[in-house]
Amino acid sequence: MRQARHKLVLSKRHRLRKPLCSTHQMPHHSCQQRNSTAHSAIQTLKDSGMPMDNETYYDEFAEWYEKERHDGYHAFIDRLETNLILPHAAEKDVLEVGCGTGLILQRVAAVARRAVGMDLSAGMLEHAEKRGLEVVKADATDLPFDDESFDLVYSFKVLAHVKDIDKSLAEMARVTRPGGRLILEFYNRLSLRYLAKRLAGPGKISQNTDEGAVFTRWDSPSDLIARLPSNLKLVERYGVRVLTPAAKLHRIPLIAPVLQHAETKAAHNGVLKHFGGFLVLELQKT
Ligand SMILES: C[S@@+](CC[C@H](N)C(=O)[O-])C[C@H]1O[C@@H](n2cnc3c(N)ncnc32)[C@H](O)[C@@H]1O
């Protein structure tokens, strides 16, 4: 049995005196120092051509991430993904791996018996904590939970950024109870989204950084299924973002509702779902 080891280390900031930076909840002079130190570290990394580690990248991304996800394409994708989780979460013990700012977790927490989020980035977790969510700072390849702690483990837009995916799959299987579910999302190489990303190049995630700075894997469905641990059985698969060639179409008044209706249907369609940019595997632990 493994014991919980890491608790989120964010509580000290609540004891800081005002005036505080509203974003980082620290005095403005420290916040400015933190920003300029972070920016010069990021610039050094970029200059060296080295990929950025996930923690640095997502700490940098956190503010834009939270700001950009409340409408249009991103809000729609989050809704679609949340709706895949909710039927399995009611009155269950649930873990979100890579919960980010907690946008999906807060909806799941409303129906679950217990909902826990974990993530590598303190910058992302600050927002989740402000939402009143139970969160832990940790790595998806080394989950700080006992064996068989959860009925449902899910993860969206995270595993595509984990190099040692076999270790992470084994960890998620370990913390799931026998008979429990895992709903895990990957980036699908066989998709319009993959093609669009290849053509358009990396998008910006902050003033200093773009998506090219983080490790990203694009798997084919058959490769993923072949590498699942033997105690995980494939129950269902879904395709998210099958038809959308460009996210900005979700901001056009007459097009957005039609496209979103079509995407919702395509996510479950027997043929189309295989070509979702986001491939979601629903698994059962045996
Ligand atoms: C694109 S965000 C998705 C956040 C959330 N799942 C959502 O759908 O809004 C990716 C998240 O994965 C986290 N992440 C990346 N690599 C991780 C790792 N190895 N362990 C834990 N979290 C990780 C990042 O910090 C970030 O919060």
The ligand as a Gaussian input file, in Angstrom:
#p B3LYP/6-31G(d) Opt

LIG

0 1
 C       -4.192000      21.501000     -21.047000
 S       -4.215000      21.459000     -19.282000
 C       -5.720000      20.565000     -18.934000
 C       -6.281000      20.867000     -17.571000
 C       -7.624000      20.196000     -17.277000
 N       -7.538000      18.757000     -17.381000
 C       -8.695000      20.711000     -18.218000
 O       -9.225000      19.936000     -19.027000
 O       -9.007000      21.908000     -18.156000
 C       -2.968000      20.230000     -18.973000
 C       -2.686000      20.067000     -17.487000
 O       -1.887000      18.920000     -17.304000
 C       -0.958000      19.180000     -16.282000
 N        0.172000      18.257000     -16.426000
 C        1.035000      18.160000     -17.464000
 N        1.922000      17.184000     -17.233000
 C        1.603000      16.641000     -16.033000
 C        2.156000      15.591000     -15.257000
 N        3.216000      14.895000     -15.673000
 N        1.573000      15.318000     -14.070000
 C        0.498000      16.011000     -13.642000
 N       -0.065000      17.023000     -14.331000
 C        0.483000      17.341000     -15.510000
 C       -0.588000      20.619000     -16.499000
 O        0.017000      21.206000     -15.390000
 C       -1.933000      21.228000     -16.868000
 O       -2.613000      21.704000     -15.760000

